[in-house]
Amino acid sequence: MTPHRSAARRITLAATAVLLSASLAACGSEDDAGDTSSDGAGDGAGTLTVLAAASLTDVFADLATQFEADHEGSTVEFSFGSSTDLAEQVADGAPGDVLATADETSMTLAEDADVTGDIETFATNVLTIVTPAGNPAGIESLDDLDGATWVRCADEAPCGKVAAAVLADNDITAEPASLEEDVRSTLDKVVSGEADAGLVYATDAVAAGDEVTAVPIPGADSEVTSYFTTVLDQSEDADLAQEWVDFVVSDDGQAILETAGFGAP
């Protein structure tokens, strides 16, 4: 990734100075009191819009809870979906403060449109098989997908590209019943019982908990998914957006990501 010219974004968000006007003197003159003291209330206040890969839905909600607690008055709003779709939207000028993608290719779309700042790699993930709870179809490996009703992401989505690579690595030619828009749509088909199995990220299996049974794929770590994030040029609060990115890559942010099943960048 080519770094962008955003040194200002690296400046930690300072507490906002409160300008106090002095009382009018009897002669009608007015003095400004430059009291820069602050009790911390309102520090980092504002609303952030984060556009993020669907596989980040749960963990980014957890990150937002901590971020909002640390930045009184701040609110983090999300738009989750396919990384490719989100990158194309911001490249076309769609509003937003932060972009987080599940692959480098999608982030490059935004970078080539000159709407990104410094780009950070913040997590990794691997593919796994999930089945409805209890694995009623007895799916034990990729070979068992032949003859089963199974689903995966469309090729345009990062999870679809990884799925296609893993299937090719294992010489699997079975065709899915459907190609889903993103990884959460794929997971939903399995949770609802519409599919015997689905190929999703390991973290999606963690997020689904008892609703699914996870079946690891040997060698899946040869096709690792990396996650990228950046502050967008169209951000209306680039400083607060940079605070979010800094938190995601910090030790505290990484601990939350690790708990959710993500690997280190």
C-alpha positions as CSV (number, residue, x, y, z in Angstrom):
1,M,0.0,0.0,0.0
2,T,1.3,3.5,-0.8
3,P,1.1,5.8,2.2
4,H,-0.9,9.0,1.6
5,R,-0.2,12.5,2.6
6,S,-2.1,12.6,5.9
7,A,0.4,13.4,8.6
8,A,-2.2,15.7,10.2
9,R,-4.4,12.6,10.7
10,R,-1.7,11.1,12.9
11,I,-2.0,13.9,15.4
12,T,-3.8,12.7,18.4
13,L,-7.2,14.4,18.9
14,A,-6.5,17.2,21.5
15,A,-9.1,18.3,24.0
16,T,-11.2,21.1,22.5
17,A,-10.3,24.5,24.1
18,V,-13.3,26.4,25.5
19,L,-13.3,30.1,24.7
20,L,-14.8,32.2,27.4
21,S,-15.9,35.8,26.8
22,A,-15.2,38.2,29.6
23,S,-18.0,40.5,30.9
24,L,-18.4,43.8,29.2
25,A,-16.6,46.6,31.1
26,A,-18.6,49.7,32.0
27,C,-16.7,51.6,29.3
28,G,-18.1,49.2,26.7
29,S,-14.7,47.4,26.0
30,E,-14.7,43.6,25.7
31,D,-11.9,41.2,26.7
32,D,-11.6,37.6,25.6
33,A,-10.5,35.1,28.3
34,G,-8.5,32.3,26.7
35,D,-9.2,29.7,29.4
36,T,-8.1,26.4,27.9
37,S,-8.9,24.2,30.9
38,S,-11.4,21.4,30.3
39,D,-13.0,18.8,32.5
40,G,-12.9,16.3,29.6
41,A,-16.6,16.5,28.9
42,G,-17.2,16.5,25.1
43,D,-13.7,15.5,24.3
44,G,-13.8,13.5,21.0
45,A,-17.5,14.3,20.7
46,G,-19.0,13.6,17.3
47,T,-20.6,11.0,15.0
48,L,-18.4,8.7,13.0
49,T,-19.7,6.7,10.0
50,V,-17.6,3.5,9.5
51,L,-18.1,1.5,6.3
52,A,-16.9,-2.0,7.1
53,A,-16.8,-5.6,5.7
54,A,-19.8,-7.7,6.8
55,S,-17.5,-10.1,8.7
56,L,-16.6,-7.2,11.1
57,T,-20.2,-6.7,12.2
58,D,-20.0,-8.1,15.7
59,V,-16.5,-7.2,16.6
60,F,-16.8,-3.6,15.4
61,A,-19.9,-3.2,17.6
62,D,-17.8,-4.3,20.6
63,L,-15.0,-1.9,19.6
64,A,-17.6,0.9,19.3
65,T,-18.8,0.3,22.8
66,Q,-15.3,0.8,24.2
67,F,-14.5,3.7,21.9
68,E,-17.7,5.6,22.8
69,A,-16.9,5.0,26.5
70,D,-13.5,6.5,26.0
71,H,-14.7,9.4,23.9
72,E,-17.6,11.0,25.8
73,G,-20.3,12.3,23.5
74,S,-19.1,10.3,20.5
75,T,-21.3,7.9,18.4
76,V,-20.1,5.3,15.9
77,E,-22.5,4.4,13.2
78,F,-21.9,1.5,10.7
79,S,-22.7,0.5,7.2
80,F,-21.7,-3.2,6.8
81,G,-21.6,-5.0,3.5
82,S,-19.4,-6.4,0.8
83,S,-15.9,-4.8,0.9
84,T,-16.0,-4.4,-2.9
85,D,-19.4,-2.7,-2.9
86,L,-18.3,-0.3,0.0
87,A,-15.0,0.5,-1.7
88,E,-16.8,1.3,-4.9
89,Q,-19.2,3.6,-3.1
90,V,-16.5,5.6,-1.4
91,A,-14.5,5.8,-4.6
92,D,-17.6,7.4,-6.1
93,G,-17.7,10.0,-3.3
94,A,-20.2,8.4,-0.9
95,P,-20.1,10.0,2.6
96,G,-18.2,8.2,5.4
97,D,-15.3,8.7,7.8
98,V,-13.6,5.3,7.9
99,L,-13.4,2.3,5.5
100,A,-12.5,-1.2,6.6
101,T,-12.2,-4.0,4.0
102,A,-11.6,-7.7,4.2
103,D,-9.1,-7.7,1.3
104,E,-6.4,-5.5,-0.3
105,T,-8.0,-5.5,-3.7
106,S,-11.1,-3.6,-2.3
107,M,-9.0,-1.1,-0.5
108,T,-7.0,-0.5,-3.6
109,L,-10.2,0.5,-5.4
110,A,-10.6,3.3,-2.9
111,E,-6.9,4.1,-2.9
112,D,-6.8,4.4,-6.7
113,A,-9.7,6.9,-6.4
114,D,-7.5,9.0,-4.1
115,V,-10.0,9.0,-1.2
116,T,-7.8,7.2,1.4
117,G,-5.3,8.3,4.0
118,D,-2.7,6.1,5.6
119,I,-3.8,2.4,5.3
120,E,-3.4,0.1,8.2
121,T,-3.5,-3.7,8.3
122,F,-5.3,-4.7,11.5
123,A,-6.4,-8.3,11.5
124,T,-6.5,-11.7,9.7
125,N,-9.0,-14.4,9.2
126,V,-9.3,-17.9,7.7
127,L,-12.2,-19.8,6.1
128,T,-14.2,-22.6,7.8
129,I,-17.2,-24.7,7.1
130,V,-20.3,-24.1,9.2
131,T,-23.4,-26.3,9.4
132,P,-26.7,-25.9,11.3
133,A,-26.3,-26.8,15.0
134,G,-25.6,-30.5,15.4
135,N,-24.5,-30.9,11.8
136,P,-27.6,-32.9,10.6
137,A,-26.2,-33.6,7.1
138,G,-22.9,-35.0,8.6
139,I,-20.6,-32.6,6.8
140,E,-17.1,-33.6,7.9
141,S,-14.9,-32.1,5.2
142,L,-15.0,-30.2,1.9
143,D,-15.4,-33.5,0.1
144,D,-18.8,-33.9,1.7
145,L,-20.1,-30.8,0.0
146,D,-20.7,-32.9,-3.1
147,G,-24.3,-33.9,-3.0
148,A,-25.1,-31.4,-0.2
149,T,-27.0,-28.1,-0.3
150,W,-24.3,-25.6,0.5
151,V,-23.6,-21.9,-0.1
152,R,-20.7,-19.5,-0.3
153,C,-20.0,-15.8,-1.1
154,A,-20.2,-14.6,-4.7
155,D,-16.8,-14.3,-6.4
156,E,-16.9,-10.5,-6.3
157,A,-16.8,-10.5,-2.5
158,P,-13.5,-11.1,-0.6
159,C,-15.0,-14.2,1.1
160,G,-16.0,-15.5,-2.3
161,K,-12.5,-15.1,-3.6
162,V,-11.0,-16.9,-0.6
163,A,-13.6,-19.7,-0.9
164,A,-12.8,-20.2,-4.6
165,A,-9.1,-20.4,-3.8
166,V,-9.6,-22.9,-0.9
167,L,-11.9,-25.1,-3.1
168,A,-9.3,-25.0,-5.9
169,D,-6.5,-25.9,-3.5
170,N,-8.5,-29.0,-2.5
171,D,-9.7,-30.0,-6.0
172,I,-13.3,-29.5,-5.0
173,T,-15.7,-29.1,-8.0
174,A,-19.0,-29.3,-6.2
175,E,-21.3,-26.4,-7.1
176,P,-23.0,-24.3,-4.4
177,A,-26.8,-24.0,-4.3
178,S,-26.3,-20.2,-4.3
179,L,-23.7,-17.4,-4.2
180,E,-24.4,-14.9,-1.5
181,E,-23.7,-11.1,-1.5
182,D,-21.5,-11.3,1.6
183,V,-20.4,-13.6,4.4
184,R,-23.3,-12.7,6.7
185,S,-25.8,-13.6,4.1
186,T,-24.0,-16.9,3.7
187,L,-24.1,-17.5,7.4
188,D,-27.8,-16.6,7.6
189,K,-28.6,-19.3,5.0
190,V,-27.0,-21.9,7.3
191,V,-28.4,-20.6,10.6
192,S,-31.9,-20.6,9.1
193,G,-31.5,-24.2,7.9
194,E,-31.8,-23.4,4.2
195,A,-28.4,-24.9,3.6
196,D,-26.6,-28.0,4.9
197,A,-23.3,-26.0,5.0
198,G,-21.7,-22.8,4.2
199,L,-18.1,-21.4,3.8
200,V,-17.6,-18.5,6.1
201,Y,-14.8,-16.9,8.1
202,A,-13.8,-18.6,11.4
203,T,-14.9,-15.5,13.2
204,D,-18.4,-15.8,11.8
205,A,-18.6,-19.2,13.4
206,V,-17.5,-17.7,16.7
207,A,-20.1,-15.0,16.4
208,A,-22.9,-17.5,15.6
209,G,-22.1,-19.5,18.7
210,D,-24.5,-22.4,19.4
211,E,-26.5,-21.7,16.3
212,V,-23.9,-23.5,14.1
213,T,-21.3,-26.3,14.2
214,A,-17.9,-25.3,12.8
215,V,-15.9,-27.8,10.8
216,P,-12.3,-26.6,10.3
217,I,-10.7,-26.9,6.9
218,P,-7.2,-28.3,7.0
219,G,-4.8,-26.0,5.2
220,A,-7.2,-23.1,5.2
221,D,-4.4,-20.9,6.7
222,S,-2.7,-21.0,3.3
223,E,-5.4,-18.6,2.1
224,V,-5.4,-16.0,4.8
225,T,-7.7,-13.0,4.6
226,S,-6.1,-9.7,5.7
227,Y,-8.2,-6.7,6.8
228,F,-7.3,-3.0,6.0
229,T,-8.6,0.3,7.3
230,T,-8.2,4.0,6.6
231,V,-9.6,7.4,7.2
232,L,-11.5,8.7,4.2
233,D,-10.7,12.0,2.5
234,Q,-14.5,12.9,2.6
235,S,-14.5,12.5,6.4
236,E,-16.1,15.5,8.2
237,D,-14.1,14.8,11.3
238,A,-10.8,13.3,10.2
239,D,-9.2,13.7,13.7
240,L,-11.9,11.6,15.4
241,A,-11.8,9.1,12.5
242,Q,-8.1,8.8,13.0
243,E,-8.7,8.2,16.7
244,W,-10.9,5.2,15.7
245,V,-8.3,3.8,13.4
246,D,-5.6,4.2,16.1
247,F,-7.9,2.4,18.6
248,V,-8.5,-0.5,16.2
249,V,-4.7,-1.1,15.8
250,S,-3.9,-0.4,19.5
251,D,-3.3,-3.2,22.1
252,D,-6.8,-2.7,23.5
253,G,-8.4,-2.9,20.1
254,Q,-6.3,-6.0,19.1
255,A,-7.4,-7.7,22.3
256,I,-11.0,-7.3,21.4
257,L,-10.4,-8.6,17.9
258,E,-8.5,-11.6,19.3
259,T,-11.4,-12.5,21.6
260,A,-13.7,-12.5,18.5
261,G,-11.4,-15.0,16.8
262,F,-9.4,-12.7,14.5
263,G,-5.7,-13.2,14.0
264,A,-3.0,-10.6,14.3
265,P,-2.1,-8.6,11.2
